[in-house]
Amino acid sequence: IYYAPYYNELYDSNTRVMKLKVNLTPADINNFNFYDTVMIKNQTYRVNKIEYKPNDLSVVEFILIG
């Protein structure tokens, strides 16, 4: 009941995935919550995966939700 909207956003058959290289700090990782949404160019995304690399660009996988 509680996680159905979150689950449906991530595993919908029309879901679009985008990978970007992002400059993340340790504070960004510490304060991050996977339930949060991110706005990029007027599109709402949810983070699916983070490949964190200290002092380098990290690869972040985003899922388009709206």
Backbone as JSON Lines, residues from 0, in Angstrom:
{"i":0,"aa":"I","n":[0.84,-1.19,0.0],"ca":[0.0,0.0,0.0],"c":[0.87,1.24,0.0]}
{"i":1,"aa":"Y","n":[1.88,1.28,0.87],"ca":[2.66,2.5,1.05],"c":[3.7,2.71,-0.04]}
{"i":2,"aa":"Y","n":[4.27,1.63,-0.54],"ca":[5.34,1.75,-1.51],"c":[4.87,1.53,-2.95]}
{"i":3,"aa":"A","n":[3.59,1.31,-3.17],"ca":[3.08,1.05,-4.52],"c":[3.38,2.18,-5.5]}
{"i":4,"aa":"P","n":[3.16,3.46,-5.15],"ca":[3.49,4.52,-6.11],"c":[4.99,4.56,-6.47]}
{"i":5,"aa":"Y","n":[5.84,4.38,-5.47],"ca":[7.29,4.36,-5.69],"c":[7.67,3.19,-6.59]}
{"i":6,"aa":"Y","n":[7.16,2.02,-6.3],"ca":[7.44,0.83,-7.09],"c":[6.94,0.99,-8.53]}
{"i":7,"aa":"N","n":[5.75,1.53,-8.7],"ca":[5.18,1.71,-10.05],"c":[5.98,2.71,-10.87]}
{"i":8,"aa":"E","n":[6.52,3.75,-10.23],"ca":[7.36,4.72,-10.95],"c":[8.64,4.07,-11.47]}
{"i":9,"aa":"L","n":[9.25,3.23,-10.65],"ca":[10.54,2.64,-11.01],"c":[10.41,1.51,-12.02]}
{"i":10,"aa":"Y","n":[9.34,0.74,-11.97],"ca":[9.25,-0.47,-12.78],"c":[8.12,-0.45,-13.8]}
{"i":11,"aa":"D","n":[7.69,0.73,-14.2],"ca":[6.68,0.86,-15.24],"c":[7.31,0.48,-16.58]}
{"i":12,"aa":"S","n":[6.52,-0.09,-17.48],"ca":[7.05,-0.52,-18.79],"c":[7.46,0.67,-19.66]}
{"i":13,"aa":"N","n":[6.95,1.87,-19.38],"ca":[7.28,3.06,-20.16],"c":[8.39,3.89,-19.52]}
{"i":14,"aa":"T","n":[9.06,3.35,-18.53],"ca":[10.11,4.07,-17.81],"c":[11.31,4.34,-18.71]}
{"i":15,"aa":"R","n":[11.82,5.57,-18.65],"ca":[13.01,5.96,-19.4],"c":[14.17,6.12,-18.43]}
{"i":16,"aa":"V","n":[15.34,5.63,-18.83],"ca":[16.53,5.66,-17.98],"c":[17.57,6.57,-18.62]}
{"i":17,"aa":"M","n":[18.24,7.37,-17.78],"ca":[19.27,8.29,-18.27],"c":[20.45,8.2,-17.31]}
{"i":18,"aa":"K","n":[21.66,8.1,-17.86],"ca":[22.88,8.09,-17.04],"c":[23.64,9.39,-17.29]}
{"i":19,"aa":"L","n":[24.06,10.02,-16.2],"ca":[24.83,11.26,-16.29],"c":[26.05,11.16,-15.39]}
{"i":20,"aa":"K","n":[27.09,11.88,-15.76],"ca":[28.25,12.03,-14.89],"c":[28.03,13.29,-14.08]}
{"i":21,"aa":"V","n":[28.1,13.14,-12.76],"ca":[27.76,14.22,-11.84],"c":[28.9,14.4,-10.83]}
{"i":22,"aa":"N","n":[29.19,15.64,-10.5],"ca":[30.21,15.93,-9.49],"c":[29.54,15.92,-8.12]}
{"i":23,"aa":"L","n":[29.75,14.85,-7.36],"ca":[29.15,14.7,-6.03],"c":[30.2,14.83,-4.95]}
{"i":24,"aa":"T","n":[29.8,15.42,-3.85],"ca":[30.68,15.54,-2.69],"c":[30.27,14.49,-1.65]}
{"i":25,"aa":"P","n":[31.12,14.22,-0.68],"ca":[30.72,13.3,0.39],"c":[29.46,13.77,1.13]}
{"i":26,"aa":"A","n":[29.28,15.09,1.25],"ca":[28.08,15.62,1.9],"c":[26.83,15.3,1.08]}
{"i":27,"aa":"D","n":[26.95,15.36,-0.25],"ca":[25.82,15.01,-1.11],"c":[25.39,13.57,-0.88]}
{"i":28,"aa":"I","n":[26.34,12.68,-0.79],"ca":[26.05,11.26,-0.58],"c":[25.46,11.05,0.82]}
{"i":29,"aa":"N","n":[26.0,11.74,1.8],"ca":[25.54,11.6,3.18],"c":[24.09,12.07,3.34]}
{"i":30,"aa":"N","n":[23.71,13.13,2.65],"ca":[22.37,13.7,2.79],"c":[21.37,13.15,1.79]}
{"i":31,"aa":"F","n":[21.78,12.23,0.95],"ca":[20.92,11.75,-0.13],"c":[19.93,10.68,0.34]}
{"i":32,"aa":"N","n":[18.71,10.74,-0.23],"ca":[17.68,9.75,0.04],"c":[17.14,9.31,-1.32]}
{"i":33,"aa":"F","n":[17.07,8.01,-1.57],"ca":[16.63,7.51,-2.87],"c":[15.17,7.81,-3.15]}
{"i":34,"aa":"Y","n":[14.41,8.19,-2.15],"ca":[13.0,8.53,-2.38],"c":[12.84,9.96,-2.9]}
{"i":35,"aa":"D","n":[13.87,10.78,-2.78],"ca":[13.82,12.17,-3.26],"c":[13.75,12.2,-4.78]}
{"i":36,"aa":"T","n":[13.16,13.27,-5.3],"ca":[13.11,13.47,-6.75],"c":[14.06,14.59,-7.14]}
{"i":37,"aa":"V","n":[14.47,14.59,-8.41],"ca":[15.42,15.57,-8.94],"c":[14.81,16.18,-10.2]}
{"i":38,"aa":"M","n":[14.89,17.5,-10.32],"ca":[14.4,18.19,-11.52],"c":[15.59,18.49,-12.44]}
{"i":39,"aa":"I","n":[15.5,18.03,-13.7],"ca":[16.51,18.31,-14.71],"c":[15.77,18.73,-15.97]}
{"i":40,"aa":"K","n":[15.99,19.98,-16.4],"ca":[15.35,20.52,-17.61],"c":[13.84,20.28,-17.62]}
{"i":41,"aa":"N","n":[13.17,20.71,-16.54],"ca":[11.72,20.62,-16.4],"c":[11.17,19.2,-16.45]}
{"i":42,"aa":"Q","n":[11.99,18.22,-16.17],"ca":[11.56,16.82,-16.08],"c":[11.88,16.32,-14.67]}
{"i":43,"aa":"T","n":[11.0,15.5,-14.13],"ca":[11.21,14.95,-12.79],"c":[11.79,13.55,-12.89]}
{"i":44,"aa":"Y","n":[12.88,13.35,-12.17],"ca":[13.58,12.07,-12.17],"c":[13.73,11.56,-10.74]}
{"i":45,"aa":"R","n":[13.91,10.26,-10.64],"ca":[14.27,9.63,-9.37],"c":[15.6,8.91,-9.61]}
{"i":46,"aa":"V","n":[16.49,8.97,-8.64],"ca":[17.79,8.32,-8.77],"c":[17.62,6.83,-8.52]}
{"i":47,"aa":"N","n":[18.16,6.03,-9.44],"ca":[18.08,4.59,-9.31],"c":[19.38,3.99,-8.79]}
{"i":48,"aa":"K","n":[20.51,4.55,-9.26],"ca":[21.81,3.98,-8.88],"c":[22.86,5.08,-8.89]}
{"i":49,"aa":"I","n":[23.8,4.99,-7.96],"ca":[24.92,5.94,-7.89],"c":[26.21,5.13,-7.84]}
{"i":50,"aa":"E","n":[27.12,5.43,-8.76],"ca":[28.47,4.87,-8.74],"c":[29.4,5.99,-8.3]}
{"i":51,"aa":"Y","n":[29.57,6.1,-6.99],"ca":[30.31,7.23,-6.41],"c":[31.81,7.03,-6.55]}
{"i":52,"aa":"K","n":[32.48,8.09,-7.0],"ca":[33.94,8.11,-7.12],"c":[34.44,9.38,-6.44]}
{"i":53,"aa":"P","n":[35.13,9.26,-5.32],"ca":[35.65,10.46,-4.65],"c":[36.63,11.21,-5.55]}
{"i":54,"aa":"N","n":[36.54,12.52,-5.54],"ca":[37.42,13.42,-6.3],"c":[37.35,13.17,-7.81]}
{"i":55,"aa":"D","n":[36.24,12.68,-8.3],"ca":[36.05,12.43,-9.73],"c":[34.55,12.52,-10.02]}
{"i":56,"aa":"L","n":[34.19,12.48,-11.28],"ca":[32.78,12.49,-11.65],"c":[32.15,11.13,-11.37]}
{"i":57,"aa":"S","n":[31.01,11.14,-10.69],"ca":[30.29,9.92,-10.37],"c":[29.23,9.68,-11.44]}
{"i":58,"aa":"V","n":[28.92,8.42,-11.71],"ca":[27.89,8.07,-12.67],"c":[26.59,7.85,-11.9]}
{"i":59,"aa":"V","n":[25.54,8.6,-12.29],"ca":[24.25,8.51,-11.63],"c":[23.22,8.09,-12.67]}
{"i":60,"aa":"E","n":[22.44,7.07,-12.33],"ca":[21.38,6.59,-13.22],"c":[20.05,7.17,-12.74]}
{"i":61,"aa":"F","n":[19.37,7.9,-13.62],"ca":[18.1,8.53,-13.31],"c":[16.97,7.82,-14.05]}
{"i":62,"aa":"I","n":[15.78,7.8,-13.43],"ca":[14.59,7.24,-14.06],"c":[13.57,8.36,-14.18]}
{"i":63,"aa":"L","n":[13.08,8.59,-15.39],"ca":[12.08,9.63,-15.65],"c":[10.75,9.2,-15.06]}
{"i":64,"aa":"I","n":[10.17,10.08,-14.22],"ca":[8.87,9.76,-13.62],"c":[7.8,10.77,-13.99]}
{"i":65,"aa":"G","n":[8.15,11.86,-14.63],"ca":[7.11,12.8,-15.0],"c":[7.6,14.07,-15.59]}
